[in-house]
Amino acid sequence: MTRFVRWTALGAAAAVLVAGCSSGSSGDDKGGEETGTGRPSAGASTATGAELPSSLTSQKLDWGRCKATDDSSAPGSDWQCATLKVPLDWSKPGGETIGLALIRAKARGDNRIGSLLFNFGGPGASGVSTMPAYATAVSPLRERYDLVSWDPRGVGASEGVRCRSDKEIQAAEAVDATPDTPTEQKEYFQDAADFGRGCEEAAGKLMAHVSTTDTARDMDLMRQVLGDTKTHYFGISYGTELGGVYAHLFPKNVGRLILDAVVDPSADSMGQGENQARGFQRALDDYLKSTGQDPAQGSREIADLLKRIDADPLPTSSSGRELTQTLAVTGIVLPLYSKDSWPTLTSALRAAEEGDGSELLALADGYNERDPAGHYGTTTHSQRVISCLDDKQRPTVGETKKLLPEFERISPVFGDFLGWDTAGWCHDWPVAGQRDTPEVSAPGAAPILVVGNTGDPATPYEGARKMADELGKGVGVMLTWEGEGHGAYGSGSECVDSTVNAYLLNGTVPKDGKVCS
């Protein structure tokens, strides 16, 4: 991140964990055998009643070899890329269009089901860059599906937004994200307002058309153009919210949907901040236990270290750069996404206690997509543009200060940062937000598999149950993994992987409440 500590999804980068399997049920049910192949539905609409013009629904995708991007090299010959035209403004489907970058690898087997769409979270993660790297983890699914992903509007090669230059991003690292004085508060909120203006200048009229609802409508047009009667989808982290919104808008078009590392649809912006404080503190406690430390004492020591860094940033081996308190917290966060990275956190904290901030800075740079040449990625720019259009809440300074004690009670290490973040994230944003919480009820939809991980730091487990409940009775089907890290599929649990594969490949719906340990 540049300075705000609103943590995003790193689902596709999760390391492999070792876990066993203990089913909490038996006698799995069979889902419908509708595979989604054949002729897509005619007379398609935008879910607002407006008919789509044939220039959109009948467009032919010009698939060809993928090219290298600024952030990634060209993938291998298995991968093809194309551009899908979608309306800029879904209330005017016959008006101006924008292009969405798509990537696919065609199914290997003869018994093809259709396309399987992937969203890797954020919001703001590039599917075009991530899909090839994630393909090994989902290799069994390619036997019957084309693996398809895309850069959502406002992301990467799909009119991606860059709100600041590299120089401006690095300068903003000096802004204190937990302001202690009136001067620091003024700098904090001024920087937030400046960021919003930079986004508005970069995005222009797109700024009001990058919501999750817009992207869900893009998905249904994508389904039609790809030739699928049903949407089959794998959403990770924020991608679960997108999947839920899609199911609400187009319940009859739902095929087989997997929601893994699930966002709580009942939580507003403030609630999401509290959820993340709770989730990352829980993961930190588990990490501290694994090293033989008392979690309460270990958290106090880390909080004390952060206070010392706030007063006196640590030197690093990176020329001209110091480890600030905000960068230190970001560096602590990254290894909590995967249990395999916990030894890295041990080393970095030890070095910081000894006065060297280099290792925590390197971890923060990894999270912030900063390369050795000082170039930053733009995932967090897109994340903020999308989430601030989605969320109506704009907490005031006074409201935030009243809530800080509760944030700090939830997490002595992360609470202060996430508390202030609720006020700064969309402060003085140029575009009004659209809703308090996403609507995900999907009556009449086919069963949707919701996968929750009890040790997930970024999307705490409790959100998965709430998503399953809000999707509706007979729609949300809960699968629990008693593991660590962000996300469950491909993380080392044969139980999780086989259950998900059976659902996607064969339509086998597990009993609601199945547990993999």
Secondary structure, DSSP 8 states (H G I E B T S, - for coil): --S-------GGG-----B----S--S-EE-----S-S---SS-B-SSS-B--HHHHT-----EE----SSS----TTEEEEEEEEESSTTSTTS-EEEEEEEEE--SSSS--EEEEEE--TTT--HHHHHHHHTTTTGGGGGTEEEEEE--TTBTTBT----S-HHHHHHHTTS-SS--SHHHHHHHHHHHHHHHHHHHHHHGGGGGS--HHHHHHHHHHHHHHHT-SSEEEEEETHHHHHHHHHHHH-GGGEEEEEEES---TT--HHHHHHHHHHHHHHHHHHHHHHTT--HHHHHHHHHHHHHHHHHS-EE-SSTT-EE-HHHHHHHHHGGGG-GGGHHHHHHHHHHHHTT--HHHHHHHHHHTTB-TTS-B--HHHHHHHHHHHHB-----HHHHHHHHHHHHHH-TTTHHHHHHHHHHTTTT-SS---BSS-----TT---EEEEEEEE-SSS-THHHHHHHHHH-TTTEEEEEEEEESS-STTSSBHHHHHHHHHHHHH-EE--TTEEE-
